[in-house]
């Protein structure tokens, strides 16, 4: 007779927090599987125990052959950043969740959490966190031993994000439980238990940025302006890139970072990689990253050098080629993901023709938009129009049915 494998969530207090029915399931089983910390709560278990170590593939393969009654122990809610989702796709299981750490943390705050934004830096890079959380009223962060509450506070303050107060809940449900409110400047200097949840609550209104940032808002070369991709051209180019929240984007010749910054505001869960040959412009780019709270990789160099260090892109914006258009197009076209787009801005007819021929040579088809933008300008008590330089916006894609 086959038995469905039961996955049972357990809190930090171990066996004491279990429903009697769940405890009955455990002691009636023949094989108990879980992490060492969870298994210690069942020292009197009469059956066989198996410690989960490393990946789950070997465990799943073995459980496919198992005919005995099996219970797998998991922390909290197995379906919340836990093993439940993975096991549910591989095995015939029944899941019995415990309270998640987030539920318990908000219970300690006496506050609802249906409106909270939840994200994790547990086992993953903190890079890009600032654009994911910026402007949100209530944020939950799952941490780890590297991305601690102190490290989160340091990171946020490096982007001048100071409008939040933190609630840190440690060892929830356990004997050493500790919960408290902290200012970020205070949290930056403290140590916390590795088992913690951080909740950030906005206590002060600040300006947030959205699509179509005014040109004058960016740090840029002075008195020599004009190296910034103008707002109207920037907006049209970003629309042509067809970005989504998970896009991986390259910005070649980023200069002040205006396109990369607005790309980050769209692809909040994605990644942006930028390269700029002029060191002084790159310094302005770093200042703009802090001002607009966008965390992306921006390196000093001349494309196509360094592009091999970037992951394959869903979208590429080329704002400048510094005479290397042929090599840059070859590098970008060969790495572009299926369904992706490359957008190149050209000012001269010669560069337009070189770009179209280069894309064709690399197997991509193009569409071209000529943008001729004029802005109103006061003249005494009247108004006239001041024309910006015409820009060719060239969008390249793989031919249909090809990649």
C-alpha positions in Angstrom: 0.0 0.0 0.0 1.4 3.4 -0.9 1.3 6.3 1.6 1.3 9.9 0.7 4.4 11.6 2.1 3.5 14.2 4.8 5.4 17.5 5.0 4.9 19.1 8.4 5.9 22.6 9.3 7.5 23.2 12.8 8.2 26.4 14.7 11.3 27.3 16.7 9.7 25.8 19.8 9.8 22.3 18.2 7.5 19.6 19.3 5.6 21.8 21.8 4.0 23.9 19.1 2.6 21.0 17.1 -1.1 20.1 16.9 -1.8 16.7 18.4 -2.8 15.4 15.0 0.5 16.4 13.4 2.4 14.8 16.3 0.4 11.6 15.8 1.4 11.6 12.1 5.0 11.8 13.0 5.1 9.0 15.6 3.1 6.7 13.3 5.6 7.1 10.5 8.5 4.8 9.7 10.9 7.4 8.4 11.4 10.9 9.7 13.3 13.3 7.4 14.5 16.8 8.3 17.4 19.1 9.2 19.5 18.3 12.3 17.9 21.1 14.3 14.4 19.9 13.7 15.1 16.2 14.2 16.6 17.0 17.7 13.1 17.7 18.9 12.2 14.1 18.4 14.9 12.2 20.3 12.3 9.6 21.3 11.2 8.9 17.7 11.1 5.0 17.3 11.6 4.8 13.6 14.5 5.6 11.2 15.7 9.2 10.9 17.4 10.8 7.9 19.2 14.2 8.0 18.7 16.5 4.9 22.2 17.6 3.8 23.0 19.5 0.6 20.7 19.3 -2.3 17.3 17.6 -2.4 17.7 15.6 -5.6 19.2 12.5 -4.0 16.5 12.6 -1.3 13.7 12.8 -3.9 15.2 9.9 -5.8 15.3 7.7 -2.7 11.8 8.7 -1.6 10.4 7.6 -5.0 11.4 4.1 -4.1 10.1 4.3 -0.5 7.0 2.3 0.4 7.0 3.1 4.1 5.2 5.9 5.9 7.4 9.0 5.5 7.2 12.4 7.3 9.4 15.3 6.2 9.9 18.1 8.8 10.2 21.7 7.5 10.6 25.1 9.2 7.5 27.2 9.5 5.4 27.2 6.4 7.0 24.8 3.9 5.5 26.7 1.0 7.0 30.1 2.0 10.6 30.1 0.7 10.7 26.5 1.9 11.1 23.0 0.4 7.4 22.5 0.0 7.2 23.9 -3.6 10.1 21.8 -4.8 8.9 18.6 -3.2 5.3 19.2 -4.4 6.6 19.1 -8.0 8.6 15.9 -7.5 6.6 13.8 -5.1 3.1 12.9 -4.1 2.8 14.8 -0.8 0.4 16.4 1.7 1.6 19.7 3.3 0.7 20.7 6.9 2.1 24.2 7.4 3.0 25.9 10.7 2.9 29.7 11.1 5.5 31.4 9.0 8.1 33.7 10.6 6.4 36.6 8.9 3.0 35.9 10.5 4.7 35.6 13.9 6.7 38.8 13.5 3.6 40.8 12.6 1.7 39.2 15.5 4.5 40.5 17.8 3.9 44.0 16.2 0.1 43.7 16.6 -0.2 44.8 13.0 -1.8 43.5 9.8 0.5 42.3 7.0 -1.8 41.9 4.0 -0.3 45.1 2.6 3.3 44.2 3.1 5.9 43.7 0.3 7.9 40.6 1.0 11.3 39.9 -0.5 14.3 37.8 0.5 18.1 38.3 0.7 18.5 34.9 2.2 21.1 33.0 0.1 21.1 35.7 -2.6 22.9 38.9 -3.4 21.6 42.1 -1.8 22.4 43.9 -5.1 19.3 45.6 -6.6 17.4 45.5 -3.3 17.0 49.3 -3.1 14.9 49.7 -6.3 12.7 46.8 -5.3 11.8 48.3 -2.0 12.0 52.0 -2.6 8.8 53.9 -1.9 7.0 51.0 -0.4 5.2 51.6 2.9 5.8 48.2 4.6 8.6 45.8 3.7 9.5 42.3 5.0 13.0 41.1 4.5 14.2 37.5 5.0 17.9 37.6 6.0 20.8 35.3 6.4 24.2 35.2 8.1 25.8 37.5 5.4 22.8 39.8 4.8 22.2 40.6 8.4 20.0 43.4 9.8 23.2 45.4 10.3 24.3 44.9 6.7 20.8 45.8 5.4 20.9 49.0 7.4 24.4 49.9 6.0 23.2 49.1 2.5 20.1 51.3 2.8 21.9 54.2 4.3 24.5 54.1 1.5 21.6 55.0 -0.8 20.4 57.6 1.6 17.3 55.6 2.5 16.6 56.8 6.0 12.8 57.2 6.1 12.2 53.7 7.6 12.1 52.4 11.1 13.0 48.7 11.5 11.3 46.0 13.6 13.6 42.9 14.1 12.1 39.7 15.4 14.7 37.1 16.5 14.3 33.4 17.3 10.5 33.6 17.0 8.7 31.1 19.2 11.9 30.0 20.8 13.3 30.4 24.3 15.6 33.2 23.2 13.0 35.2 21.3 13.7 39.0 21.1 11.7 41.6 19.3 12.3 45.3 19.0 12.2 48.6 17.1 15.4 50.2 15.8 16.4 53.2 13.8 18.6 52.3 10.8 21.6 54.2 12.2 21.3 52.2 15.4 20.6 48.8 13.7 23.8 49.3 11.6 26.0 48.8 14.7 24.1 45.9 16.3 24.4 42.1 16.3 21.4 39.9 15.9 20.6 36.2 16.0 21.0 34.5 12.6 17.3 33.5 12.9 15.5 36.8 12.3 13.0 38.7 10.2 13.3 42.4 9.4 10.2 44.5 8.9 10.7 48.1 7.6 7.9 50.6 8.1 8.0 54.0 6.4 7.8 56.8 9.0 8.5 59.8 6.7 7.4 60.8 3.2 10.1 61.2 0.6 10.2 62.0 -3.1 10.1 58.9 -5.4 11.0 58.8 -9.1 9.1 57.3 -12.0 9.4 57.0 -15.7 10.4 60.2 -17.6 12.9 61.9 -15.2 13.6 65.5 -16.1 17.1 66.0 -17.6 18.1 68.7 -15.1 17.6 66.2 -12.2 20.7 64.2 -13.2 24.2 64.9 -12.1 26.1 65.6 -15.4 29.0 67.4 -16.9 29.1 71.1 -16.3 29.3 73.5 -18.0 29.4 71.1 -21.0 25.9 69.5 -21.1 24.4 67.5 -23.9 26.0 64.1 -23.2 22.8 63.0 -21.5 20.2 61.0 -23.4 17.3 63.5 -23.4 14.1 62.7 -21.6 12.0 62.3 -24.8 14.6 60.1 -26.6 15.2 58.2 -23.4 11.5 57.4 -23.0 11.1 56.3 -26.6 14.3 54.1 -26.4 13.1 52.4 -23.2 9.7 51.8 -24.8 11.5 50.2 -27.8 13.5 47.9 -25.4 10.2 46.3 -24.3 11.4 45.7 -20.7 9.6 43.8 -18.0 10.3 43.7 -14.2 12.7 40.7 -14.6 14.7 41.9 -17.6 18.5 41.7 -17.8 19.8 44.8 -19.5 23.1 46.1 -20.9 23.7 49.9 -21.2 26.7 50.6 -23.4 28.1 54.1 -23.1 26.0 54.8 -20.0 27.6 58.3 -19.4 25.5 59.8 -16.5 23.5 56.5 -16.2 20.1 58.1 -17.2 19.0 55.1 -19.3 20.3 52.5 -16.9 18.5 54.3 -14.0 15.2 54.4 -15.7 15.6 50.8 -16.8 16.1 49.9 -13.1 12.9 51.6 -12.3 11.1 49.3 -14.8 13.1 46.1 -14.2 13.0 46.2 -10.4 13.5 42.4 -10.1 16.0 42.3 -13.0 19.6 43.4 -13.4 21.3 46.2 -15.2 24.9 46.2 -16.3 26.5 49.4 -17.6 29.9 50.4 -19.1 31.4 53.8 -19.6 34.8 54.8 -21.0 35.0 58.3 -19.4 35.9 58.1 -15.7 34.5 61.5 -14.9 31.1 60.6 -16.4 31.1 57.4 -14.4 31.5 59.4 -11.2 28.3 61.3 -12.1 26.7 58.0 -12.8 27.5 56.8 -9.3 26.1 60.0 -7.8 22.9 59.5 -9.8 22.6 55.9 -8.6 22.4 57.2 -5.0 20.1 60.0 -5.8 17.6 57.9 -7.7 18.1 54.8 -5.5 19.1 52.4 -8.2 21.6 49.7 -7.6 23.2 48.4 -10.8 26.7 47.3 -12.0 28.5 50.2 -13.7 32.1 49.6 -14.7 34.9 51.8 -16.2 35.9 50.5 -19.7 35.5 50.6 -23.4 33.1 48.2 -25.0 33.2 45.5 -26.2 35.8 44.9 -23.4 34.2 43.5 -20.2 31.0 42.5 -21.9 31.9 38.9 -21.5 31.6 39.3 -17.7 27.9 40.3 -18.1 25.1 37.7 -18.2 23.2 37.2 -21.5 20.9 40.2 -22.0 17.1 40.4 -22.7 17.7 44.0 -23.9 20.7 46.2 -24.9 20.8 50.0 -25.1 23.7 51.4 -27.1 24.1 55.1 -26.5 27.7 55.4 -27.8 30.2 53.2 -29.6 33.4 55.4 -29.5 34.3 54.1 -33.0 33.9 50.4 -32.1 30.4 49.9 -33.6 31.3 46.7 -35.6 32.8 44.9 -32.6 30.1 46.1 -30.2 27.3 44.9 -32.5 28.9 41.5 -33.0 29.3 41.0 -29.2 25.7 42.2 -28.4 24.0 40.3 -31.3 25.8 37.0 -30.4 24.7 37.2 -26.8 21.1 38.6 -27.1 18.5 36.2 -25.8 15.7 34.9 -27.9 12.9 37.5 -28.2 15.3 40.3 -27.0 15.9 43.7 -28.5 18.9 46.0 -29.1 18.2 49.7 -29.3 20.9 52.0 -30.7 20.7 55.8 -30.9 22.5 57.4 -33.8 22.9 61.1 -34.6 24.5 60.9 -38.0 23.4 59.3 -41.3 26.8 57.5 -41.5 26.2 55.9 -38.1 22.7 55.0 -39.0 23.8 53.2 -42.1 26.7 51.5 -40.3 24.3 50.3 -37.6 21.7 48.9 -40.0 24.3 47.1 -42.0 26.0 45.8 -38.8 22.7 44.4 -37.5 21.9 42.8 -40.9 25.3 41.2 -41.0 24.7 39.7 -37.6 21.3 38.3 -38.6 19.0 40.8 -36.9 16.3 42.8 -38.6 15.7 46.5 -37.8 13.1 49.1 -37.5 14.0 52.8 -37.4 12.3 55.8 -35.8 13.5 59.4 -36.6 12.7 61.5 -33.5 12.6 65.2 -34.1 11.7 66.8 -30.8 11.1 70.5 -30.1 10.6 72.0 -26.7 8.7 75.3 -25.9 10.9 78.2 -24.8 9.8 81.6 -23.6 10.9 84.6 -25.6 9.9 87.9 -23.8 6.2 87.4 -23.1 5.8 85.0 -26.0 6.7 81.3 -26.7 8.8 79.7 -29.4 10.0 76.2 -30.0 13.6 75.1 -29.6 14.6 72.0 -31.6 16.7 69.2 -30.2 19.1 67.3 -32.4 17.3 64.7 -34.6 18.0 61.2 -33.3 17.7 57.9 -35.2 16.3 55.2 -32.8 17.2 51.8 -34.3 15.6 48.8 -32.8 17.0 45.3 -33.8 15.5 41.9 -33.1 16.2 38.3 -34.2 14.3 37.4 -37.3 11.0 35.7 -36.6 11.5 32.0 -36.0 15.2 32.5 -35.4 17.4 33.0 -32.3 
